Structure formats: C-alpha cells, structure tokens
C-alpha cells in the first residue's frame, strides 16, 4: 500500500512538471 501511495505522489509530481513545462 505504501508503494502505491508513493507511486501516486510521483505521478502527480510528474503531471505538475508537465503542466509547468
């Protein structure tokens, strides 16, 4: 479960970076 949460957070960060780019 912890790994799943980490993955979601990482994905969210990646999306934010893409939006900012």
N, C-alpha and C positions, 0 to 999 in steps of 0.2 A: 504493500500500500504506500509506504514511504517513497519507493522508487517511482510509483505512478504520479504522486504529487509533484516530485521533483521534475519529472518529465513535463508535466502540465506547465509548471512555472517556467521551465526553459523554453517551451514552445511560445508562451505568452511573451517572453522577453524577445524572442526571435521575431515575432509578429510586430512588436513595438518598433524594433530596429528597422524592419522593412518599411513600416509606415513613415518613420522619420527620414529614411533614405530618400 
